[in-house]
Amino acid sequence: MKTFYLLRHEDVSGLSGTGVVAEGCLYDFGMGSLNWLTDEPTVTVFIGGFRGIKRLHGHNDKTEIVVECDPRRKKAYEKYMMCVDLARAKKKEYKRTKGRTKGGAK
């Protein structure tokens, strides 16, 4: 289980403001909940992990998900993020070369 909060840099909707706007919990099986820190506190349930949250509430990267790492899980999380960064770099390179291999064939 991971705890996190949403840090909004720009409020495009004009509803939630900026700064820490929600706190959340992501369960190991991919479902989680968000507690919105507004005048009318609201709890929402979501599926799809962090990708689902970012798609719905990220506002084109104007809101970031900040994971609060348990020190016991920090090394595992850092290793995971290195893998994510590597996968993103490979995907970017693949798109740049449009899937061509070094020999020129697909």
N, C-alpha and C positions, 0 to 999 in steps of 0.2 A: 504494500500500500504506500502511495506517495501523497504527501500533502503539498499544496502549492497555493499561490495566489495569482490573481490577474492584476498586472500593473499597466494601467492605461495611460499612454503618453498624450493622446489627443482624443477628446470625446466627440466623435463625428455625429452621434445621434442627439447629443444635448441632454441625455437622460441620466447617465451614471457619473459624470464628472471625470476627473483625472486622478492619478495616483492609484493606490490599492482600492479596487472596486469590488473584488470578490475574493473569497477564500474557498478552497476546494479540497477534495479528496478523490484520488483515482485508485480504485481497487485493482488488485492484481489480474482480475479477469476482464478488465477493460471498461467497466461501467464506473461511474462516479457521480459526485454531486458538487454543486456550486452553491455557496451561500452569498447572495448579493448584499453588499454593505451599503444599502440605500436607506432613505427615510422609511420605506416600507420593506423591511427585510423579506427576501424571497429565497426559497431553496428550489433549485432545479436539478433534475436527474438527467444525465447524458450517457450516451453510448459512443463508441468510436475513439476512445482515448483522447490524448492531447490533440491529435489531428482533427477530431470532431469539434473540440472546443475552439481551436484556432480558426477553423472554417466558419463557425457560427459567431464567435465573439472577438476574433482577432482584428477586425476592421482594417484589413490590408496592412498588417504589421504595426498598427498604431497601439496595439495591446500585446504585451508579452506574458507568457506563462513563466512564472518563477517558481522552480521546484525547491522545496525546503529539504535539503539532503540530511538524512540521518547519517552521522559519521560512520556507522557500521556499513552503510550502503554506498558511501561516497565513491569508493574505488570502483565498485561495479557500475555505478552511474557514469563515472568519467570514462570507463572503458566502453560503455554503451554509446556515449556521445561521440567518442572517437570513431566508432563504427558508423554512426549516422553521418558524421562529417565526411568520412571516406566514401560512403555510398552516394552522398550528394555530389561530391567532386567527380565521381565516376559517371554519374548521370549527366552532369553538366558537360563533361568531356564527350560523352556519347552523343548528346544533342548537338554539340559544336561540330563534331565530325560526321554527324548524321549516320552513325553506326558503321562507318568504314573501318576496316581493319588496316593494319600497317601495309599489307600486301595490296590494298585497294579493293578487295572483294568484300561483300557483305556476308 
